[in-house]
Amino acid sequence: MALLELHDVHTFYGGIEALKGISVEVEEGEVVTLIGANGAGKSTTLRSISGLTPPRTGSIRFDGAEIGDTPPQDIVKLGISQAPEGRRIFPRMTVRENLELGAFLRKDEAIDGDMRRVFALFPRLEERDRQKAGTMSGGEQQMLAIGRALMSNPKLLLLDEPAMGLAPVLVERIYETIAEINRQGTTILLVEQNANYALEVSSRGYVLETGTVTLTAKSDSLRENPDVQRAYLGA
């Protein structure tokens, strides 16, 4: 049984059908990427999983349980956390306060240990511990968005466009850390327009076009596919 299973998911914004029957699986321990152009349905897929835009029809199962109608806060409790597109940090709060909010729903005693883990992954955040988040650079804010998502101690981490708007050197640093998060045991579903980085860090990928899955394969095979190269890899 896959950790996450989407089957024939249809999601709408009003009368507009954004996802037209997609099916996706993520095995425990994997990094899986969704690639595609703007408007392909990548972010909507993550929003459907996290309960922010629930599907109208179809099935979403996590760890064996149906979650298609589950409220977002309960999905976080189940073990799914998202670092959203555009970071969405709280700019007037400090770095530490943003991270503490990521653990808001937790009642266990391991929160301090997870804070240390985030600081080990992103030493810059520890340096900026008391700084207002809105005064940091874009790269630092992206680190904070990922760190905040990790503070819920997720089984599945959803990452939406972590490279957006960042300089290449910062993108490389972010992706090195994403690989390390996975090595530490967190399963990741990654949405990214920068397909070169996404396919480098992932084991499998799905190509989305206008709300449908048009291709799925191991990441190595997708990198070698001429159509993928022309459309998404700049070949």
C-alpha positions in Angstrom: 0.0 0.0 0.0 1.3 3.4 -1.0 1.6 6.1 1.7 -0.4 8.5 -0.5 -2.9 7.4 -3.2 -5.0 9.8 -5.4 -7.4 8.0 -7.7 -9.5 9.7 -10.3 -9.5 13.1 -8.5 -11.6 15.9 -9.9 -11.2 19.3 -8.3 -13.1 22.4 -9.2 -12.8 26.2 -8.6 -16.4 27.1 -8.9 -17.4 25.8 -12.3 -13.9 25.4 -13.6 -12.5 21.9 -13.5 -8.8 22.2 -12.5 -8.1 18.5 -12.0 -9.7 16.2 -14.5 -9.4 12.7 -13.0 -5.7 12.5 -11.9 -4.2 9.5 -10.2 -0.9 9.7 -8.3 0.9 7.4 -5.9 3.7 8.2 -3.4 5.5 5.3 -1.6 6.9 5.8 1.9 10.4 7.2 1.7 10.2 8.5 -1.9 10.6 11.9 -3.4 8.0 12.2 -6.1 7.7 15.3 -8.3 4.9 16.8 -10.3 6.1 18.9 -13.3 4.2 20.9 -15.8 3.6 24.4 -17.0 1.6 27.1 -15.1 -2.0 26.1 -14.9 -1.3 22.4 -15.3 -2.9 21.6 -11.9 0.3 21.0 -9.8 -0.5 23.4 -7.0 -4.2 22.3 -7.1 -3.1 18.7 -6.5 -1.3 19.7 -3.3 -4.2 21.9 -2.2 -6.6 18.9 -2.7 -4.3 16.7 -0.7 -4.0 19.2 2.2 -7.7 19.8 2.3 -7.6 23.5 1.2 -9.4 22.8 -2.1 -11.2 19.4 -1.5 -11.9 17.3 -4.6 -15.5 17.1 -5.8 -15.1 13.4 -6.8 -12.4 10.8 -6.5 -10.4 9.3 -3.7 -7.4 10.6 -1.7 -6.0 8.0 0.7 -3.2 8.6 3.2 -1.7 5.8 5.2 -4.6 3.6 4.3 -7.4 6.1 5.3 -9.6 8.2 3.1 -8.9 11.9 3.7 -10.8 13.6 0.8 -13.3 15.2 3.1 -11.0 15.8 6.0 -10.5 19.4 7.3 -7.0 20.9 6.7 -6.1 21.0 10.4 -6.9 17.3 10.8 -4.8 16.5 7.8 -1.8 18.1 9.5 -2.5 16.0 12.6 -2.5 12.9 10.4 1.0 13.7 9.2 0.8 15.9 6.1 2.4 19.3 6.1 2.8 21.8 3.2 5.3 24.6 2.5 3.1 26.7 0.1 4.0 28.5 -3.1 5.1 32.0 -2.3 6.3 31.0 1.2 3.4 32.6 3.1 5.5 33.2 6.2 4.2 35.6 8.9 6.3 38.7 8.2 5.8 40.5 11.6 6.6 37.5 13.6 10.1 36.3 14.4 11.8 33.3 12.9 11.3 31.3 16.1 7.6 32.4 16.4 7.0 31.2 12.8 8.6 27.8 13.6 6.6 27.5 16.8 3.4 28.0 14.9 4.4 25.0 12.7 4.1 22.9 15.9 0.9 24.5 17.1 -1.2 21.3 16.9 1.4 19.1 18.6 1.1 18.0 22.2 4.2 15.7 22.4 7.5 16.5 24.1 9.7 16.3 20.9 9.1 19.8 19.7 12.5 21.2 21.0 14.3 18.3 19.3 12.5 19.2 16.0 13.5 22.9 16.4 17.1 21.8 16.8 16.7 19.6 13.6 15.4 22.6 11.6 18.3 24.7 12.8 20.7 22.0 11.9 19.2 21.8 8.4 19.1 25.6 8.0 21.8 27.2 10.2 20.9 30.6 8.8 17.5 30.4 10.7 19.3 29.9 14.0 21.4 33.0 13.3 18.1 34.9 12.5 16.3 33.4 15.5 14.9 36.7 16.8 14.7 38.5 13.5 11.3 39.5 12.0 10.7 37.1 9.2 9.6 39.8 6.8 13.0 41.4 6.9 14.8 38.3 5.6 15.9 37.6 2.1 13.7 35.4 -0.3 16.0 32.4 0.2 15.9 32.7 4.0 12.1 33.0 3.9 12.0 29.8 1.8 14.1 28.1 4.4 11.7 29.3 7.0 8.6 28.1 5.1 10.1 24.6 4.8 11.3 24.6 8.4 7.9 25.6 9.6 6.3 22.7 7.7 8.8 20.3 9.3 7.9 21.5 12.8 4.6 19.5 12.6 6.8 16.4 12.2 5.1 15.2 9.0 5.2 11.8 7.5 4.6 13.5 4.1 6.0 16.9 3.2 4.4 18.8 0.4 6.7 21.4 -1.3 5.2 23.9 -3.7 7.7 25.7 -6.0 10.6 25.9 -3.5 12.9 27.4 -6.1 10.6 30.2 -7.2 12.3 33.5 -7.4 15.6 32.4 -6.0 19.1 32.8 -7.4 20.7 29.6 -8.8 23.2 29.3 -5.9 20.3 29.5 -3.4 18.2 26.9 -5.4 21.1 24.5 -5.2 21.3 25.0 -1.4 17.6 24.5 -1.0 17.6 21.3 -3.1 20.6 19.9 -1.2 18.6 20.4 2.0 15.5 18.8 0.4 17.6 15.7 -0.3 18.8 15.6 3.3 15.3 15.9 4.6 14.4 12.8 2.6 17.5 11.0 3.7 16.4 11.6 7.3 13.2 9.7 6.6 10.5 12.2 5.4 8.6 11.3 2.3 8.2 14.3 -0.1 5.8 15.3 -2.9 7.4 18.1 -4.8 5.8 20.6 -7.2 8.4 22.5 -9.3 8.6 24.3 -12.6 12.4 24.0 -12.5 12.2 20.4 -13.8 16.0 19.9 -13.9 16.3 20.3 -10.1 13.1 18.4 -9.4 14.1 15.4 -11.5 17.5 15.4 -10.0 16.3 15.0 -6.4 13.2 12.7 -7.1 12.9 9.0 -7.8 9.7 9.3 -9.9 7.8 12.0 -11.6 4.4 12.8 -13.1 3.9 15.2 -16.0 0.7 17.2 -15.7 -1.0 19.1 -18.6 -4.2 21.1 -18.1 -5.4 19.0 -15.2 -4.5 15.5 -16.4 -1.5 13.2 -16.0 0.0 12.7 -19.4 3.1 10.8 -18.4 4.6 9.1 -15.4 8.0 7.4 -15.1 11.2 7.2 -13.1 13.0 10.5 -13.0 15.9 9.2 -15.1 13.5 8.1 -17.9 11.7 11.5 -17.8 15.0 13.3 -18.1 15.8 11.3 -21.3 12.4 11.7 -22.8 12.6 14.1 -25.9 9.2 15.6 -25.3 10.0 16.3 -21.6 13.4 17.8 -22.6 11.8 20.1 -25.1 8.9 21.2 -22.9 10.5 21.4 -19.5 14.3 21.0 -19.6 15.3 23.7 -22.0 16.6 21.3 -24.6 
